[in-house]
Amino acid sequence: MDLETLLSFEWGIMMPEFIILGVLTIITLLDLFMPKTQNRKILGWIGFVGILAAIVSLAGLLDKDVASILYDTFRLDAFAKAFKLILLVGAGLVMLLAISYEPKEGMKEYRGEFFYLFLAALLGAMIMTSSGDLITLYVGLELLSISSYVLAGIRKNNLQSNESAMKYVVNGSLSSAITLFGMSYVFGLTGTTNLTEMRDVLMVIHDSQHVYLLVIAFLMIFVGLSFKIAAAPYHMWAPDVYQGAPTPVTAFLSVVSKAAGIALIVRMILSIFAAAATNGPGSTSILVNMEPYIAIVAAVTMIIGNVVALRQSNIKRIFAYSSIAHAGYLLVAVAALSLFMFDSLWFYLVAYLFMNMGAFAIIQLVTEKSDSEDLSHFAGLYKREPLLAVAMGILVLSLAGIPGTAGFIGKLNIITGALVREQANYLLVGIMIATTVVSYVYYFRILAQIFFKQAPEGSESLPKIKIPVGIGIVIIVCVAASVLFGIFPNLAFDFLQTQFYEFGDFLR
C-alpha cells in the first residue's frame, strides 16, 4: 500500500479509537517516567478525560452515513456507533471506580498498569464492534481478552486474584481457539476474510457438504463466543474470576466485555450465517435453522444462572451468576431473530450497564477494606448508610425487573420481541419469566440484609463509609438512569430511532 492510498482513507471515522490509543500511549509513557513515589491516580483521571473525549468524538460521527476504510476491514455503521456508545460510557464509569479503588493490600505498585491495560481492553472492544473482516475482528477480540486476563490477576499479592487470572487464561484461550477454528472453516469455504464478500459467496452456496461444514463453523463460533459472554454451559470460569478479580475489573467484565461479546455474536452470525442457505438460494438460512440451538443455550443459561445464585453467600459470586442469567436474557433476543432484536439488545444493555455498574460501585465501597465479601457485610446497611442502602435497593430492584425501573422495560422489550414473530417461542419466553421470578429470591435476600437484618455487633463503632467523588458520580448517574429509563423509556428509544435509524445500514 503506497502513501497516496494510505492518505486517501477517511481516517476520521476512527477518531474515537485514535483518541483511546493516544491516551493509552501517553499514560504508558507517563507511568514509565514518573517517580515511583508519586500517586498514579492522576493517570486514571487522564484516562477518564480521554474516554470523555472519545465520547464527544463519537457524538460528532452519529449523523455520518455508513463508511468503511482499509478495504472494508473497519466499518462505521449505526450498529458500531450504538454499541461503541455503550462501551465508552461503561468504560468511563469503570475508570471512576478504578481511580477510587483501594484494596486492603494496597495498589500503589501497579495502579498505572491497571489504567493503560484497561484502555487497551476498551480499544479491543471498540475494534470488535466496527470490524468488517475476520482478521480485525479477531485482533480486537484478542486485545480485549489478553488485557482482561492481566487485569483479573493484577492484585499480585492476592491468591484469589492469581487463581482467577489462571482460570480466565485457560478458559479464555480455549474459547479463542474454538472461535478461530470455526472462522477458519468459513474462510476455507469462501476464500475471503471480508464479511461482505463472505455474504455474497454464501448467498449462492448449494453444495450440501459445504452447508454441513458451515453448520460446524456456526457451532464452533457460537460456542467460542458463548464463553466470552459467560453463557451456560460455558460459564464455569465466571464465578471464580468475578470473585477474585478487583471489583472494577469485575464490573468491566460483567458489563463492557459482555456488551462487546454480544455485539460480536450479532455482527458475525447475521453477516455470515443469515446469508447462507441450507438447500440453495431461496431456502431457509443456516441461522434460522440453528435458532433452536441458540434458544436451548439461552434457556440453560437463564436456569443455571438464577438457580445456582440461590446457593451463593459471596456478593460477587451472586452477581456473577446474575450476570450469567442476564446473558441468557440477551440470548433470548438473539434467538428470537425478530425485527426488534437490535432495539431490544441495545436498550437492555443500556439498562444493564447502569443498574449493574451502580451496584458494583456500592459493593466496592462496602467490601473494600474487608477481607470478606460475604453478603452478611450488608446487614444493617440502611441504619449505617441510608442513602447508600436506598440506592442499592433501587439498583437491585432494576436488576430483578420490577416495574418502574429500566430493567423491567428491558425484559419487557425482549419478551415482546420474542412473541411478535409468526412462530413465537412461547416456551423460551415462559422460561424467561419463570427464571426472572426465581431471581427475586436472591435479589430480595440482598434487600433483606440491607433493610431488615440487624447489623453485626460492634458495627455501630465503625466509621462512616467515605464516598469518593468518582464513586459518588457513578452511583448518582446509575440510580438516576435506572429510574429515568424505567419511567420514561421513550427517551432512550427516541434517541435510538433518530440517531441509529433502526440499524437499517447493518448489512449495507
SULFENTA-V86745 format. One record per helix or strand. SS is the DSSP state (2 for helix, 1 for strand). FROM is the first residue (numbers start at 0). LEN is the number of residues. If there is no record, write none. Layout:
ss->(SS:SS)
from->(FROM:FROM)
len->(LEN:LEN)
This chain:
ss->(2:2:2:1:1:2:2:1:1:2:2:1:2:2:2:2:1:1:2:2:1:2:2:1:2:2:2:2:2:2:2:2)
from->(2:10:40:66:73:77:107:130:132:133:158:193:194:207:237:246:276:284:285:290:313:314:340:373:374:380:385:405:425:458:468:489)
len->(6:23:20:3:3:23:23:1:1:19:32:1:8:21:7:27:1:1:4:19:1:22:27:1:4:4:15:14:26:3:19:14)
